[in-house]
Amino acid sequence: MKFIKIAILVAVIAFIIAVGINFYKLYQLDKDGEFNRNYIKISIEVVKRLNPGISGVISSALSGDIFAAVGGEERLVREFSNVICDWYAPIKWPPILNTSKEIWWLIYKNKFDSKE
C-alpha cells in the first residue's frame, strides 16, 4: 500500500513538473515575441480549424498583432491557445498538453479581458 502511495505521489509531481515545463517554454516564447512574429500563420491555422471554407478570405484580411487578429472573441482565443500549445509546447503527452492548453487559455482570456 505504501508503494502505491509513493508511486501516485511521484506521478503527480512528474505531471506538475511537465506542465510547468510547457508553461515556462510558452511564457518565454510569448515574452520573446515569437507568437507575434508568427501571427499570420497562427491566425490562419485558427481560422482553418474553426471554419476551413473561409480561411483564404480571412487570412488575406489579417493585419496587426495576434490580439487584433483573433479579436478577443472567446472561441477564437480558445482556439488560439490550442494552436500555440499544439505547435510550441515541448511535452505533447495528451493529459499534459490538455492541461497546458487550459492554463494558457486562462492566461490569454485574462489578457483579452483586461484590455476592455
PAGU-456276 format. One record per residue: residue number from 1; residue in three letters; x, y, z of N, C-alpha, C, O in turn. Coordinates in Angstrom, 3 decimals. Each point is the difference from the previous one (the first is absolute). Layout:
(site NUM 'Ala' (X Y Z) (X Y Z) (X Y Z) (X Y Z))
...
END
This chain:
(site 1 'Met' (0.823 -1.196 0.000) (-0.823 1.196 0.000) (0.872 1.267 0.000) (-0.297 0.975 -0.690))
(site 2 'Lys' (1.366 -1.017 1.475) (0.894 1.158 0.058) (0.648 0.264 -1.370) (0.178 1.150 -0.399))
(site 3 'Phe' (0.169 -2.226 -0.307) (0.600 0.130 -1.333) (-0.951 0.704 -0.965) (0.433 0.835 -0.795))
(site 4 'Ile' (-1.712 -1.158 0.857) (-0.995 0.610 -0.889) (-0.104 1.495 0.286) (-0.054 0.808 -0.927))
(site 5 'Lys' (0.025 -0.442 2.198) (-0.067 1.424 0.361) (1.225 0.754 -0.508) (-0.119 1.118 -0.500))
(site 6 'Ile' (1.281 -1.723 0.628) (1.238 0.634 -0.477) (-0.031 0.131 -1.524) (0.387 1.032 -0.547))
(site 7 'Ala' (-0.847 -2.077 -0.131) (-0.080 0.035 -1.462) (-0.962 1.090 -0.464) (0.288 0.715 -0.960))
(site 8 'Ile' (-1.419 -0.588 1.632) (-0.969 1.050 -0.352) (0.603 1.376 0.249) (-0.153 0.900 -0.827))
(site 9 'Leu' (0.818 -0.730 1.926) (0.638 1.285 0.320) (1.054 0.355 -1.045) (0.064 1.144 -0.451))
(site 10 'Val' (0.751 -2.101 0.070) (1.025 0.231 -1.025) (-0.651 0.369 -1.331) (0.466 0.905 -0.693))
(site 11 'Ala' (-1.539 -1.605 0.336) (-0.705 0.289 -1.261) (-0.593 1.407 0.017) (0.079 0.718 -0.997))
(site 12 'Val' (-0.661 -0.325 2.105) (-0.581 1.348 0.111) (1.089 1.062 -0.092) (-0.168 1.003 -0.694))
(site 13 'Ile' (1.268 -1.214 1.380) (1.114 0.958 -0.055) (0.559 0.094 -1.416) (0.275 1.097 -0.486))
(site 14 'Ala' (-0.107 -2.238 -0.180) (0.507 0.002 -1.383) (-0.968 0.732 -0.919) (0.431 0.747 -0.879))
(site 15 'Phe' (-1.726 -0.949 1.067) (-1.015 0.679 -0.803) (0.082 1.513 0.188) (-0.027 0.755 -0.972))
(site 16 'Ile' (0.127 -0.319 2.218) (0.080 1.431 0.296) (1.264 0.606 -0.605) (-0.041 1.100 -0.551))
(site 17 'Ile' (1.149 -1.804 0.649) (1.254 0.491 -0.590) (-0.124 0.101 -1.516) (0.439 0.987 -0.591))
(site 18 'Ala' (-1.034 -2.000 -0.047) (-0.147 0.016 -1.462) (-0.887 1.154 -0.455) (0.326 0.677 -0.974))
(site 19 'Val' (-1.438 -0.443 1.661) (-0.865 1.133 -0.341) (0.767 1.304 0.213) (-0.117 0.933 -0.795))
(site 20 'Gly' (0.896 -0.875 1.864) (0.815 1.193 0.265) (1.018 0.256 -1.103) (0.240 1.151 -0.363))
(site 21 'Ile' (0.358 -2.203 -0.170) (0.950 0.148 -1.111) (-0.715 0.571 -1.217) (0.499 0.928 -0.638))
(site 22 'Asn' (-1.681 -1.487 0.310) (-0.782 0.537 -1.112) (-0.311 1.474 0.232) (0.197 0.830 -0.887))
(site 23 'Phe' (-0.678 -0.514 2.069) (-0.387 1.371 0.310) (1.207 0.935 -0.109) (-0.108 1.083 -0.576))
(site 24 'Tyr' (1.244 -1.491 1.119) (1.199 0.839 -0.043) (0.450 0.244 -1.439) (0.334 1.126 -0.370))
(site 25 'Lys' (-0.328 -2.183 -0.436) (0.408 0.124 -1.405) (-0.938 0.947 -0.750) (0.458 0.875 -0.735))
(site 26 'Leu' (-1.757 -1.046 0.916) (-0.972 0.870 -0.666) (0.146 1.444 0.471) (-0.085 0.929 -0.803))
(site 27 'Tyr' (0.305 -0.739 2.100) (0.161 1.347 0.552) (1.229 0.681 -0.601) (-0.050 1.176 -0.359))
(site 28 'Gln' (1.144 -1.916 0.251) (1.227 0.571 -0.581) (-0.218 0.401 -1.456) (0.419 1.076 -0.426))
(site 29 'Leu' (-1.080 -1.954 -0.336) (-0.260 0.314 -1.402) (-0.906 1.220 -0.133) (0.208 0.838 -0.878))
(site 30 'Asp' (-1.207 -0.740 1.744) (-0.904 1.150 -0.017) (0.767 1.276 0.343) (-0.166 1.035 -0.645))
(site 31 'Lys' (1.005 -1.133 1.670) (0.813 1.142 0.438) (0.968 0.450 -1.098) (0.265 1.192 -0.152))
(site 32 'Asp' (0.257 -2.156 -0.608) (0.947 0.310 -1.080) (-0.685 0.463 -1.280) (0.676 0.342 -0.970))
(site 33 'Gly' (-2.012 -0.326 0.952) (-0.734 0.470 -1.174) (-0.159 -1.031 -1.094) (-0.343 0.340 -1.132))
(site 34 'Glu' (0.590 -1.599 1.458) (-0.095 -1.070 -1.001) (-1.395 -0.071 -0.624) (-0.130 -0.180 -1.211))
(site 35 'Phe' (-0.898 0.318 2.024) (-1.363 -0.145 -0.505) (-0.382 1.190 -0.890) (-0.688 -0.167 -1.007))
(site 36 'Asn' (1.137 1.359 1.387) (-0.295 1.165 -0.836) (0.746 -0.056 -1.335) (-0.509 0.480 -1.013))
(site 37 'Arg' (1.713 -1.063 1.006) (0.736 -0.141 -1.262) (-0.717 -0.964 -0.951) (0.115 0.119 -1.220))
(site 38 'Asn' (-0.844 -1.060 1.783) (-0.679 -1.011 -0.808) (-1.517 0.163 0.023) (-0.734 -0.964 -0.217))
(site 39 'Tyr' (0.262 2.186 0.482) (-1.443 0.181 0.195) (-0.798 -0.371 -1.234) (-1.120 -0.494 0.130))
(site 40 'Ile' (1.652 0.711 -1.320) (-0.778 -0.335 -1.204) (-0.156 -1.517 -0.104) (-1.102 -0.498 -0.231))
(site 41 'Lys' (2.213 -0.242 0.404) (-0.082 -1.464 -0.065) (-0.939 -0.546 1.081) (-0.826 -0.873 -0.264))
(site 42 'Ile' (0.966 1.398 1.472) (-0.837 -0.462 1.114) (-1.460 0.328 -0.274) (-0.879 -0.838 0.203))
(site 43 'Ser' (0.619 2.059 -0.665) (-1.377 0.428 -0.264) (-0.635 -0.825 -1.112) (-1.173 -0.365 0.088))
(site 44 'Ile' (1.936 0.072 -1.125) (-0.521 -0.827 -1.094) (-0.349 -1.389 0.531) (-1.036 -0.562 -0.357))
(site 45 'Glu' (1.903 0.011 1.210) (-0.274 -1.321 0.571) (-1.254 0.033 0.869) (-0.806 -0.929 -0.044))
(site 46 'Val' (0.633 1.995 0.837) (-1.198 0.139 0.830) (-1.247 -0.008 -0.883) (-0.958 -0.723 0.272))
(site 47 'Val' (0.980 1.525 -1.322) (-1.160 0.097 -0.888) (-0.252 -1.325 -0.713) (-1.151 -0.411 -0.153))
(site 48 'Lys' (2.222 -0.264 -0.288) (-0.162 -1.290 -0.671) (-0.650 -1.025 0.923) (-0.832 -0.799 -0.432))
(site 49 'Arg' (1.217 0.829 1.698) (-0.573 -0.957 0.948) (-1.472 0.302 0.277) (-0.798 -0.916 0.202))
(site 50 'Leu' (0.446 2.183 -0.193) (-1.370 0.366 0.333) (-0.932 -0.040 -1.207) (-1.162 -0.389 0.123))
(site 51 'Asn' (1.661 0.785 -1.271) (-0.841 0.019 -1.193) (0.882 -0.072 -1.237) (0.408 1.035 -0.526))
(site 52 'Pro' (-0.107 -2.238 0.055) (0.929 -0.155 -1.126) (-0.403 0.761 -1.259) (0.871 0.383 -0.782))
(site 53 'Gly' (-2.159 -0.153 0.564) (-0.451 0.630 -1.230) (0.349 1.462 -0.145) (0.057 0.515 -1.117))
(site 54 'Ile' (0.181 0.175 2.240) (0.237 1.442 -0.094) (1.451 0.393 0.267) (0.307 1.188 0.097))
(site 55 'Ser' (0.577 -2.157 0.021) (1.379 0.321 0.376) (0.675 0.932 -0.996) (0.734 0.900 0.408))
(site 56 'Gly' (-0.963 -1.092 -1.696) (0.638 0.858 -0.998) (-0.444 1.441 0.109) (0.820 0.911 -0.110))
(site 57 'Val' (-2.114 -0.690 0.326) (-0.537 1.355 0.113) (0.553 0.691 1.238) (0.467 1.137 -0.077))
(site 58 'Ile' (-0.518 -1.814 1.208) (0.421 0.632 1.251) (1.507 0.191 0.026) (0.478 1.040 0.453))
(site 59 'Ser' (0.284 -2.027 -0.931) (1.461 0.117 0.071) (0.485 1.203 -0.799) (0.988 0.630 0.377))
(site 60 'Ser' (-1.661 -0.304 -1.467) (0.429 1.154 -0.793) (-0.360 1.321 0.674) (0.564 1.044 -0.330))
(site 61 'Ala' (-1.504 -1.092 1.274) (-0.450 1.236 0.647) (0.720 0.266 1.331) (-0.175 1.065 0.593))
(site 62 'Leu' (0.970 -2.007 -0.132) (0.615 0.160 1.321) (1.098 1.057 -0.011) (0.805 0.081 -0.927))
(site 63 'Ser' (-0.798 0.714 1.970) (1.087 0.972 0.169) (0.144 0.297 1.476) (-0.918 -0.271 0.775))
(site 64 'Gly' (2.054 0.824 -0.367) (0.252 0.302 1.408) (0.577 -1.191 0.718) (0.530 -0.920 -0.623))
(site 65 'Asp' (-0.634 0.938 1.952) (0.585 -1.090 0.781) (-1.028 -1.105 0.221) (-1.135 0.082 -0.470))
(site 66 'Ile' (1.556 -1.117 1.195) (-0.867 -1.159 0.198) (-1.267 0.384 0.740) (-1.055 -0.582 -0.254))
(site 67 'Phe' (1.129 1.547 1.166) (-1.186 0.402 0.749) (-1.039 0.606 -0.930) (-1.192 -0.283 0.122))
(site 68 'Ala' (1.648 1.124 -1.059) (-0.927 0.576 -0.976) (-0.541 -1.076 -0.916) (-1.167 0.041 -0.392))
(site 69 'Ala' (2.012 -1.011 0.047) (-0.411 -1.045 -0.941) (-1.113 -0.866 0.565) (-0.960 -0.306 -0.708))
(site 70 'Val' (1.069 -0.095 1.965) (-1.053 -0.850 0.558) (-1.116 0.824 0.624) (-1.079 -0.532 0.261))
(site 71 'Gly' (1.311 1.801 -0.020) (-1.069 0.918 0.360) (-0.621 -0.170 1.368) (-0.953 0.708 0.322))
(site 72 'Gly' (1.449 -1.608 0.487) (-0.538 -0.144 1.341) (-1.249 -0.853 0.097) (-0.495 -0.230 1.103))
(site 73 'Glu' (-0.036 -0.252 -2.238) (-1.180 -0.867 0.062) (0.400 -1.307 0.682) (1.047 -0.572 -0.301))
(site 74 'Glu' (-1.883 0.113 1.210) (0.371 -1.112 0.872) (0.413 -1.260 -0.762) (1.026 -0.598 0.325))
(site 75 'Arg' (-1.796 0.185 -1.324) (0.347 -1.243 -0.711) (1.292 0.162 -0.787) (0.745 -0.966 -0.163))
(site 76 'Leu' (-0.466 2.182 -0.333) (1.250 0.235 -0.731) (1.193 -0.011 0.956) (1.062 -0.535 -0.318))
(site 77 'Val' (-1.257 1.137 1.495) (1.084 0.018 0.986) (0.291 -1.421 0.477) (1.159 -0.376 0.171))
(site 78 'Arg' (-2.213 -0.413 0.044) (0.218 -1.386 0.434) (0.737 -0.788 -1.086) (0.916 -0.765 0.302))
(site 79 'Glu' (-1.312 0.947 -1.554) (0.669 -0.727 -1.083) (1.430 0.501 -0.183) (0.899 -0.779 -0.319))
(site 80 'Phe' (-0.688 2.090 0.522) (1.354 0.557 -0.016) (0.871 -0.710 1.041) (1.134 -0.381 -0.289))
(site 81 'Ser' (-1.673 0.206 1.501) (0.735 -0.699 1.053) (0.318 -1.431 -0.413) (1.095 -0.498 0.258))
(site 82 'Asn' (-2.067 -0.170 -0.908) (0.223 -1.373 -0.457) (1.116 -0.067 -1.037) (0.855 -0.884 0.062))
(site 83 'Val' (-0.861 1.818 -1.018) (1.031 0.010 -1.042) (1.375 0.241 0.615) (0.961 -0.700 -0.320))
(site 84 'Ile' (-0.869 1.691 1.202) (1.279 0.310 0.662) (0.545 -1.243 0.698) (1.169 -0.346 -0.166))
(site 85 'Cys' (-2.012 -0.319 0.943) (0.471 -1.184 0.730) (0.343 -1.145 -0.950) (1.005 -0.685 0.192))
(site 86 'Asp' (-1.836 0.476 -1.217) (0.283 -1.080 -0.949) (1.319 0.227 -0.724) (0.719 -0.958 -0.286))
(site 87 'Trp' (-0.391 2.203 -0.013) (1.210 0.308 -0.766) (1.242 0.147 0.863) (1.086 -0.406 -0.412))
(site 88 'Tyr' (-1.226 0.977 1.596) (1.176 0.427 0.749) (0.247 -0.729 1.318) (1.121 0.039 0.508))
(site 89 'Ala' (-2.127 -0.701 0.060) (0.220 -0.662 1.291) (0.987 -1.154 -0.185) (-0.179 -0.828 -0.893))
(site 90 'Pro' (1.214 0.766 1.725) (1.016 -1.039 -0.200) (-0.477 -1.409 0.381) (0.524 -0.984 -0.522))
(site 91 'Ile' (-1.509 0.873 1.424) (-0.460 -1.320 0.449) (-1.397 -0.229 -0.559) (-0.947 0.692 0.376))
(site 92 'Lys' (0.820 -1.663 -1.273) (-1.232 -0.207 -0.753) (-0.872 -1.137 0.528) (-1.005 -0.332 -0.629))
(site 93 'Trp' (1.350 -0.265 1.746) (-0.824 -1.074 0.549) (-1.386 0.564 0.296) (-0.088 0.994 0.721))
(site 94 'Pro' (-1.006 -1.573 -1.237) (-1.323 0.627 0.047) (-0.456 0.567 1.348) (-0.472 1.136 0.020))
(site 95 'Pro' (0.579 -1.845 1.102) (-0.470 0.626 1.250) (0.785 1.276 0.348) (-0.570 0.970 0.497))
(site 96 'Ile' (1.874 -0.986 -0.762) (0.830 1.170 0.292) (-0.308 1.119 -0.985) (-0.114 1.161 0.392))
(site 97 'Leu' (-0.020 -1.506 -1.670) (-0.300 1.005 -1.017) (-1.373 0.624 0.251) (-0.157 1.215 -0.124))
(site 98 'Asn' (-0.832 -2.029 0.473) (-1.341 0.534 0.260) (-0.020 0.914 1.213) (-0.675 1.030 -0.008))
(site 99 'Thr' (1.409 -1.399 1.050) (0.083 0.869 1.173) (0.712 1.302 -0.355) (-0.403 1.072 0.449))
(site 100 'Ser' (1.452 -1.164 -1.246) (0.724 1.199 -0.440) (-0.912 0.911 -0.810) (0.045 1.221 0.150))
(site 101 'Lys' (-0.875 -1.816 -1.011) (-0.934 0.799 -0.801) (-0.985 0.743 0.892) (-0.312 1.165 -0.248))
(site 102 'Glu' (-0.174 -1.835 1.280) (-0.961 0.650 0.898) (0.658 1.158 0.758) (-0.605 1.060 0.163))
(site 103 'Ile' (1.837 -1.263 0.298) (0.707 1.081 0.700) (0.253 1.154 -0.951) (-0.228 1.159 0.347))
(site 104 'Trp' (0.701 -1.475 -1.551) (0.299 1.053 -0.977) (-1.264 0.745 -0.401) (0.025 1.214 -0.205))
(site 105 'Trp' (-1.139 -1.949 0.092) (-1.302 0.612 -0.315) (-0.362 1.011 1.088) (-0.430 1.109 -0.315))
(site 106 'Leu' (0.595 -1.468 1.579) (-0.342 0.916 1.088) (0.899 1.237 -0.011) (-0.457 1.109 0.279))
(site 107 'Ile' (1.730 -1.305 -0.602) (0.930 1.133 -0.067) (-0.417 0.959 -1.110) (-0.080 1.210 0.213))
(site 108 'Tyr' (-0.184 -1.754 -1.396) (-0.361 0.872 -1.114) (-1.381 0.597 0.152) (-0.230 1.132 -0.424))
(site 109 'Lys' (-0.692 -1.863 1.016) (-1.332 0.548 0.279) (0.159 1.215 0.915) (-0.639 1.030 -0.214))
(site 110 'Asn' (1.484 -1.153 1.220) (0.246 1.105 0.917) (0.640 1.182 -0.719) (-0.339 1.150 0.279))
(site 111 'Lys' (1.271 -1.424 -1.212) (0.622 1.094 -0.776) (-1.037 0.764 -0.801) (0.013 1.231 -0.039))
(site 112 'Phe' (-0.927 -1.979 -0.609) (-1.027 0.660 -0.809) (-0.991 0.736 0.876) (-0.392 1.124 -0.311))
(site 113 'Asp' (-0.021 -1.758 1.418) (-0.976 0.626 0.876) (0.540 1.290 0.609) (-0.752 0.953 0.202))
(site 114 'Ser' (2.059 -0.918 0.094) (0.583 1.190 0.626) (0.184 1.147 -0.993) (0.218 1.139 0.413))
(site 115 'Lys' (-0.303 -1.425 -1.725) (0.137 1.053 -1.007) (-1.283 0.803 -0.185) (0.023 1.095 -0.561))
(site 116 'Glu' (-1.150 -1.647 1.038) (-1.292 0.666 -0.207) (-0.216 1.109 0.989) (-1.037 0.663 -0.033))
END
